[in-house]
Amino acid sequence: MPKGIPNHERRSLPRLTGEERSSVGKQMREQYDEGLSIRQIASKYGRSIGGTRRLLEENGVVYRGRGGANRAATV
């Protein structure tokens, strides 16, 4: 997976508004639903984790629990 945009370059990104914000939020939600983590999505788009969480919330994401997929108990 690519490393994304370095922190010192993230601050220069324009604010997402209107249709672009909606479109990017939908794309992020699709990726989250496919299993990417919030950290991975934030890195891919060069956005902060907090900003990514806000966009996901605006698009109706129900967050998974922390720590990845749950594994069935073996007997």
C-alpha positions, 0 to 999 in steps of 0.5 A: 500500500502506498505511504500516502502524502507526507504530513508536511504536505497535507496542510496545503490540501484544499477544503472539501466542500459541496459535491466534491465532499459528498463524492469523496465521502462516498468513496471513503465509505465504500473503501471502509465497507470493503475493509480498509481501516480509517488510517489507511483511507486517511493516508490514501487521501492525504487527510487527517484521521479526524477529518476522515472520520467526520466524512465517514460519519457524514456518510452513515458509516457504522464503525467496526470494533477495534483490532480487526476481524473477530475470529471464531473461538476454537474448541 
